Amino acid sequence: METHSFTFLSPQDISYNNSSDFSWFLEMENEFNGNSKKISRKDTAESLVNGEDLKNNGFKDIFSSLLLLDEGAAKQEQPPWLAGFEAFFEADYKERVEEINATYRCSEMEESDNSRKNKRPRKSVSVAASSSTVSAGSSNAGVPEPGGGTGHQRRLWVKSRSKDWWEKCNHPDFPDEEFKRAFRMSKSTFAIICDELEPAVMKKNTMLRDAIPVRQRVAVCIWRLATGEPLRMVSKRFGLGISTCHKLVLEVCTAIKTVLMPKYLQWPDEDKMKQIKDEFESVTGIPNVGGSIYTTHIPIIAPKTSVASYFNKKHTERNQKTSYSITLQGVVDKNGVFTDVCIGWPGSMTDDQVLEQSAFHQRAKTGQLKDVWVVGGKGYPLMDWVLVPYTHQNLTWAQHAFNEKIRDIEKVGKEAFARLKGRWACLQKRIEVKLQELPVVLGACCVLHNICELRNEEMEPELQFELFDDEVIPDNNFRSMASAQARDRIAHNLLHHGLGGGRGPAFL
């Protein structure tokens, strides 16, 4: 804002504007300098008061007192010859003061107009700021509003729910056996998972509410996967809303896939692969076996689109009701730890069709599985890197001995999937998850399975699950002549080196 200054009247101004009548005033001023100073002081005080330039009451009182003193002094010291000019001087003085007041009023009106123009956008900005504060939600909640006096804080209404069960489980004195029965893992394994997921799942407190702790977030997800209970039961257990529990399950499963899967579920490197081969050969006598492959089906709710492709004929015939599913293909090592998974293909596809569509098959075609056998059941075709049992009739003793060793390796994969479904009961029935979100949940179950297997987490006997995935022999189960010759050599060596079971050596 600009400030306007006004020059007070002086004898020079009066003599300049009225030179014809008061040209002799300068000579009188030189002779009577003392009296002229007192008059100018009086004029200055009156101009300040009459011009309303000083609007503070304290300053008005001071200048009024000075004016009265000057008037008294002027009456005592004023010479007789000056009395005749007093009336004329006061008339001219009032005219000049009126001109100054008029100029001041004009400038004041201009200032008020400018201030109104400037205040309008400020008002709109303040309204926008206040609206953004209200719509900001938790980030600005609880902060006193400007100019609000006492500063009323906003609060979020939250339904009170009991968290007694979770607080009891989370207590350090809670028995490890009961904790393992509820979460399918020991308290130490659970703590390791929480520590590794903390940077990905931790949230900050807000003014509306405190964030859910990391341990409770992970516990909601693991308990939901372990029990397969509906979300309303999860809500009662942990004292959270149903939608909050559903959101936490997806968030933690995504974090498990992002953070833990690269560490706990990867195709083994060269050194690790050599170790896996040695373990399988020491048990079965078959060299270069790098894993056991198996495919299971996960029941789902009937999708809204492409229903026929997810229809599971075998499960429908067995259960006597219409069933839909998606497939889960996995390769495991000797200890039942997953080294590769393929999730999400429709349940109407056979095992060999799922294998051909998987990324694992693409890696094998590019030569990444050189000198490695992956052993599968009758539902897979014989290929350069897939070793399967003989399926024709009238088997020789060598072929029969070979099939027994292949079943031992195949059993490793099947038992691993049985423990997977037994440990995570959500895979045994239709889960309340959208079809596009289901692969993330299944991948998290596989990663958690690996962690439990690597840490030797034993399963309770009541959690054992029996698989009912029927194998469908592919139409073309013979894909490579070289692989057929290699299989015959392996069968011959097993029989003649006494590694083909109890029957082989007795019939030599």
C-alpha positions in Angstrom: 0.0 0.0 0.0 1.3 3.5 -0.9 1.4 6.2 1.8 0.5 9.8 0.8 2.3 12.8 2.5 1.0 16.4 2.7 3.1 19.5 3.2 1.9 21.8 6.1 1.2 25.4 5.4 4.0 27.9 5.9 4.3 31.6 5.4 6.2 31.0 2.2 3.2 29.2 0.7 0.8 32.0 1.8 3.0 34.8 0.4 3.5 32.9 -2.9 -0.2 32.4 -3.5 -1.2 35.9 -2.3 1.8 38.0 -3.5 -0.3 41.1 -4.3 -1.7 41.5 -0.8 1.0 40.1 1.5 4.3 40.9 -0.2 5.3 42.8 2.9 4.8 39.7 5.1 8.3 38.5 4.6 9.8 41.7 6.1 7.5 41.3 9.1 8.6 37.7 9.5 12.2 38.7 9.7 11.5 41.3 12.4 9.1 39.2 14.4 10.5 35.8 14.0 9.6 34.5 17.4 5.9 35.3 17.0 5.8 33.8 13.5 7.2 30.5 14.8 4.5 30.3 17.4 1.8 31.0 14.9 3.2 28.3 12.5 3.2 25.8 15.3 -0.4 26.6 16.0 -1.2 26.2 12.4 0.5 22.9 12.2 -1.3 21.5 15.1 -4.7 22.7 13.8 -4.1 21.3 10.4 -3.2 17.9 11.8 -6.4 17.9 13.9 -8.8 19.3 11.3 -7.3 17.2 8.5 -8.0 14.0 10.4 -4.6 12.8 9.5 -4.1 11.6 13.1 -6.8 9.1 14.1 -5.4 8.0 17.3 -7.1 9.6 20.3 -3.9 9.8 22.3 -2.2 12.0 19.7 -5.3 14.2 19.4 -5.2 14.9 23.1 -1.5 15.9 22.9 -2.0 18.2 20.0 -5.1 19.8 21.6 -3.1 20.6 24.7 -0.3 22.2 22.6 -2.9 24.2 20.8 -4.3 25.6 24.0 -0.9 26.6 25.3 0.0 28.3 22.0 -3.3 30.3 22.0 -2.6 31.5 25.6 0.9 32.5 24.7 -0.3 34.2 21.5 -2.8 36.3 23.4 -0.2 37.5 25.9 2.6 38.2 23.4 0.7 39.3 20.3 1.5 42.9 19.3 -1.3 45.3 18.8 -0.7 46.0 15.1 -1.1 42.2 14.2 -4.7 42.0 15.5 -6.1 43.6 12.3 -4.8 40.9 10.1 -5.8 38.0 12.3 -9.3 37.6 10.8 -8.1 37.7 7.2 -5.2 35.3 8.0 -7.7 32.8 9.6 -10.0 32.9 6.6 -7.3 32.2 4.1 -5.9 29.4 6.5 -9.4 27.7 6.6 -9.6 27.8 2.8 -6.2 26.1 2.4 -7.2 23.5 5.0 -10.4 22.7 3.1 -8.4 22.1 -0.1 -6.0 19.7 1.8 -9.0 17.9 3.3 -10.6 17.5 -0.1 -7.4 16.1 -1.5 -7.0 13.7 1.4 -10.6 12.5 1.0 -10.0 11.8 -2.7 -6.9 9.8 -2.0 -8.7 7.9 0.8 -11.5 6.9 -1.6 -8.9 5.7 -4.1 -7.2 3.6 -1.4 -10.5 2.1 -0.4 -11.3 1.1 -4.0 -7.9 -0.5 -4.4 -8.3 -2.4 -1.1 -11.7 -3.7 -2.2 -10.2 -5.0 -5.4 -7.3 -6.7 -3.5 -9.6 -8.2 -0.9 -11.9 -10.0 -3.3 -9.3 -12.5 -4.6 -8.0 -12.9 -1.0 -11.4 -13.9 0.1 -11.8 -16.5 -2.7 -8.4 -17.9 -1.9 -9.3 -18.2 1.8 -12.5 -20.0 0.9 -10.6 -22.4 -1.4 -8.1 -23.0 1.3 -10.8 -23.7 3.8 -12.5 -26.1 1.4 -9.3 -27.9 0.7 -8.7 -28.2 4.4 -12.1 -29.9 4.9 -11.6 -32.3 1.9 -8.1 -33.2 2.9 -9.4 -35.8 5.3 -6.9 -37.3 7.7 -3.9 -35.2 6.7 -5.4 -31.9 8.1 -7.8 -33.3 10.7 -7.4 -32.1 14.2 -5.6 -28.9 13.3 -7.2 -25.7 14.7 -8.7 -23.6 11.9 -7.2 -20.1 11.6 -9.2 -17.5 13.4 -11.2 -20.2 15.1 -10.5 -19.0 18.6 -10.1 -22.1 20.8 -9.3 -24.3 17.7 -11.8 -27.1 17.7 -10.2 -30.4 16.6 -11.9 -32.8 14.1 -12.4 -36.4 15.1 -13.2 -39.5 13.1 -16.0 -41.7 14.4 -14.8 -45.3 14.6 -16.9 -48.3 15.7 -15.4 -49.9 18.7 -14.5 -53.5 18.2 -12.9 -55.9 20.6 -9.2 -56.8 19.9 -8.8 -59.1 22.9 -8.1 -62.2 20.8 -5.3 -60.6 18.8 -3.8 -58.8 21.8 -3.8 -62.2 23.6 -2.0 -63.8 20.7 0.4 -61.0 20.3 1.4 -61.1 24.0 5.0 -62.3 24.6 3.7 -64.9 27.1 1.3 -66.5 24.6 2.3 -70.2 24.1 4.1 -70.9 20.9 2.1 -74.1 20.3 -1.2 -72.2 20.3 0.3 -69.5 18.1 1.5 -72.1 15.6 -1.9 -73.7 15.6 -3.6 -70.4 14.7 -1.0 -69.1 12.2 0.6 -72.3 10.9 4.0 -71.1 11.9 6.1 -70.4 15.0 6.4 -67.0 16.6 10.0 -66.7 15.5 9.1 -67.4 11.8 6.3 -64.9 12.1 8.6 -62.3 13.5 11.1 -62.8 10.6 8.3 -62.3 8.1 7.1 -59.1 9.8 10.6 -57.7 9.9 11.2 -58.2 6.2 7.8 -56.8 5.2 7.8 -53.8 7.6 9.2 -51.3 5.0 6.6 -52.3 2.5 3.4 -52.5 4.7 4.1 -50.0 7.5 1.8 -46.9 7.5 2.1 -43.6 9.3 -0.2 -42.3 12.0 -2.6 -39.5 11.0 -4.6 -36.9 12.9 -7.8 -39.0 12.4 -6.5 -42.3 13.7 -3.4 -44.3 14.5 -2.1 -46.7 11.8 -2.6 -50.4 12.2 0.7 -52.0 13.5 2.8 -54.1 11.1 2.4 -57.3 13.2 -1.4 -56.9 13.1 -1.4 -56.3 9.4 0.6 -59.4 8.6 -1.4 -61.4 11.1 -4.7 -60.6 9.4 -3.3 -61.8 6.1 -1.7 -65.0 7.4 -4.7 -66.0 9.6 -7.0 -65.4 6.6 -4.9 -67.6 4.3 -4.4 -70.2 7.0 -8.0 -70.7 8.1 -9.9 -69.6 5.0 -12.5 -68.1 7.3 -14.9 -65.5 5.9 -13.9 -61.8 6.2 -16.6 -61.2 8.8 -14.8 -63.8 11.1 -11.5 -62.1 10.5 -13.1 -58.8 11.4 -14.3 -60.2 14.8 -10.9 -61.7 15.6 -8.8 -58.7 15.0 -11.3 -55.9 15.8 -11.2 -54.3 12.4 -13.7 -53.5 9.7 -14.5 -56.1 7.0 -13.4 -53.9 4.2 -10.2 -53.1 6.1 -9.4 -56.8 6.5 -10.0 -57.4 2.8 -7.7 -54.5 2.0 -5.0 -55.7 4.4 -5.0 -59.2 2.9 -4.4 -57.9 -0.6 -1.8 -55.4 0.5 0.3 -57.9 2.5 0.0 -60.5 -0.3 1.3 -58.0 -2.8 4.2 -57.1 -0.4 5.0 -60.8 -0.1 5.1 -61.2 -3.8 7.2 -58.0 -4.3 9.6 -58.4 -1.3 9.8 -62.0 -0.4 9.3 -63.9 -3.7 12.6 -62.8 -5.3 14.4 -64.2 -2.2 12.4 -67.4 -1.4 11.0 -68.5 -4.7 13.5 -68.5 -7.6 14.9 -71.0 -10.0 18.1 -72.3 -8.5 21.5 -71.2 -9.8 24.2 -73.6 -11.0 25.5 -74.5 -7.6 22.1 -75.0 -6.1 21.0 -77.1 -9.0 23.9 -79.4 -8.6 23.0 -79.9 -5.0 19.3 -80.7 -6.0 20.5 -83.2 -8.6 22.7 -85.0 -6.1 19.9 -85.3 -3.6 17.5 -86.8 -6.1 20.1 -89.2 -7.5 21.1 -90.4 -4.0 17.5 -91.5 -3.3 16.3 -92.7 -6.8 19.5 -93.4 -8.8 18.2 -91.3 -11.7 20.8 -88.6 -12.6 20.3 -84.9 -13.5 16.8 -84.6 -11.9 16.3 -80.9 -11.1 12.7 -81.0 -9.7 9.3 -82.6 -9.6 6.5 -80.9 -11.4 2.8 -81.1 -10.5 -0.4 -79.2 -11.3 -3.4 -78.7 -9.0 -6.7 -76.9 -9.3 -8.0 -74.1 -7.0 -11.8 -73.8 -6.7 -13.2 -70.4 -7.6 -16.6 -68.7 -7.8 -18.1 -68.9 -11.3 -16.6 -65.9 -13.3 -18.9 -63.5 -15.1 -17.0 -63.9 -18.4 -15.6 -67.1 -20.1 -17.4 -69.4 -17.8 -16.9 -72.5 -19.9 -13.1 -72.1 -19.9 -13.0 -72.3 -16.1 -15.4 -75.3 -15.9 -13.7 -78.3 -14.2 -15.3 -81.5 -15.5 -13.4 -83.9 -13.2 -14.3 -82.0 -10.0 -17.9 -81.6 -11.2 -18.2 -85.4 -11.6 -16.7 -86.1 -8.3 -18.5 -83.5 -6.2 -21.8 -83.9 -8.0 -22.1 -80.1 -8.5 -20.9 -77.6 -10.9 -17.3 -76.7 -10.2 -15.0 -74.0 -11.5 -11.2 -73.7 -11.0 -7.9 -72.2 -12.0 -4.7 -74.1 -12.2 -1.5 -73.9 -10.1 1.6 -75.5 -11.6 4.7 -75.8 -9.6 8.2 -77.3 -9.6 9.7 -78.4 -6.2 13.1 -79.6 -5.1 13.8 -82.7 -3.0 12.6 -80.9 0.2 9.3 -79.8 -1.3 10.3 -76.1 -1.8 8.9 -74.4 -4.8 11.4 -73.3 -7.4 8.9 -72.2 -10.1 5.2 -71.6 -10.1 2.7 -70.8 -12.9 -0.7 -69.5 -11.6 -4.0 -68.6 -13.2 -4.8 -70.6 -16.3 -8.4 -71.8 -16.6 -9.4 -75.1 -15.0 -10.6 -76.7 -18.3 -7.0 -76.9 -19.5 -5.1 -80.2 -19.0 -1.7 -80.4 -17.4 0.2 -80.5 -20.7 -1.7 -77.5 -22.0 -0.8 -75.5 -18.9 2.8 -76.5 -19.2 3.0 -75.3 -22.9 1.5 -71.9 -21.9 3.9 -71.4 -19.0 7.0 -69.2 -18.9 8.8 -72.2 -17.6 8.3 -74.0 -20.9 9.6 -70.9 -22.8 12.8 -70.9 -20.7 13.3 -74.6 -21.5 12.9 -74.0 -25.2 15.7 -71.4 -25.1 18.1 -73.9 -23.6 18.0 -72.7 -19.9 17.3 -76.3 -18.7 20.2 -78.0 -20.4 21.2 -81.3 -18.7 18.2 -81.1 -16.3 15.3 -83.4 -16.0 12.0 -82.3 -14.6 10.0 -85.3 -13.5 6.2 -85.3 -14.0 3.3 -87.7 -14.0 1.3 -89.3 -16.8 -0.5 -86.0 -17.5 2.7 -84.6 -19.0 4.3 -85.5 -22.4 7.8 -86.9 -22.7 10.2 -84.2 -23.9 13.9 -83.4 -23.9 13.7 -82.0 -20.4 10.5 -83.6 -19.0 10.8 -87.2 -17.8 7.6 -89.2 -17.4 6.7 -92.9 -16.7 5.8 -95.5 -19.3 2.1 -95.5 -20.0 1.7 -98.4 -22.4 0.6 -101.9 -21.5 2.8 -105.0 -20.9 5.8 -103.2 -19.4 9.1 -104.9 -19.1 10.8 -105.3 -15.7 13.2 -102.5 -16.5 10.3 -100.2 -17.5 8.3 -101.2 -14.4 11.4 -100.5 -12.1 11.8 -97.2 -13.8 8.1 -96.2 -13.2 8.6 -97.0 -9.5 11.5 -94.5 -9.2 9.6 -91.9 -11.2 6.6 -92.3 -8.8 8.9 -91.6 -5.8 10.0 -88.4 -7.4 6.5 -87.5 -8.5 5.4 -88.1 -4.9 7.7 -85.4 -3.7 5.8 -82.8 -5.8 2.4 -84.2 -4.9 3.1 -84.2 -1.2 4.4 -80.6 -1.4 1.1 -79.5 -2.9 -0.8 -81.4 -0.2 1.1 -79.6 2.5 0.5 -76.3 0.6 -3.2 -76.8 0.6 -3.3 -78.3 4.1 -1.3 -75.4 5.6 -3.3 -72.7 3.8 -6.9 -73.8 4.0 -8.1 -70.9 1.8 -6.9 -73.0 -1.2 -9.3 -75.8 -0.3 -12.5 -73.9 -1.1 -13.8 -71.0 -3.1 -12.1 -67.9 -1.8 -13.7 -64.5 -1.6 -11.2 -62.8 -4.0 -11.7 -61.4 -7.4 -10.3 -63.6 -10.2 -7.8 -61.0 -11.3 -6.5 -60.7 -7.7 -6.3 -64.5 -7.0 -2.8 -65.1 -8.6 -1.3 -62.6 -6.1 -2.9 -64.5 -3.2 -1.8 -67.9 -4.5 1.7 -66.7 -5.1 1.9 -65.4 -1.5 0.8 -68.9 -0.2 3.6 -70.5 -2.2 6.2 -68.1 -0.8 4.9 -68.6 2.8 5.0 -72.4 2.2 8.7 -72.1 1.2 9.6 -70.1 4.3 7.9 -72.7 6.5 9.6 -75.6 4.7 13.0 -73.9 4.8 12.6 -73.3 8.6 11.4 -76.9 9.1 7.9 -75.9 10.4 6.1 -79.2 10.9 2.4 -79.4 10.2 -0.1 -80.7 12.6 -1.6 -84.1 11.8 -5.1 -82.7 11.5 -4.0 -80.4 8.8 -3.2 -83.2 6.3 -5.0 -82.8 3.0 -5.6 -85.4 0.3 -5.4 -84.2 -3.3 -7.9 -85.3 -5.9 -6.5 -84.0 -9.2 -7.1 -86.6 -11.8 -4.4 -86.9 -14.5 -5.4 -86.8 -18.1 -3.0 -88.5 -20.5 -2.3 -86.1 -23.4 -3.1 -87.2 -26.9 0.5 -86.8 -28.0 2.6 -88.0 -25.0 5.7 -88.7 -27.0 7.4 -85.5 -28.2 11.1 -86.5 -28.7 12.9 -89.6 -30.0 16.1 -88.6 -28.2 14.2 -88.4 -24.8 12.7 -91.8 -25.4 16.1 -93.3 -26.0 17.5 -91.5 -22.9 14.6 -92.9 -20.8 15.3 -96.5 -22.0 19.0 -96.1 -21.0 18.0 -94.9 -17.5 15.6 -97.8 -17.1 18.2 -100.3 -18.2 20.8 -98.9 -15.8 18.4 -98.9 -12.9 17.6 -102.6 -13.4 21.1 -103.9 -14.0 22.7 -101.9 -11.2 20.3 -103.1 -8.6 18.6 -99.7 -8.3 15.2 -100.7 -9.7 13.5 -102.0 -6.6 13.1 -105.5 -5.1 11.9 -107.2 -8.2 14.7 -106.3 -10.6 17.7 -108.3 -9.3 15.6 -111.4 -8.5 14.7 -111.8 -12.2 18.1 -111.3 -13.7 
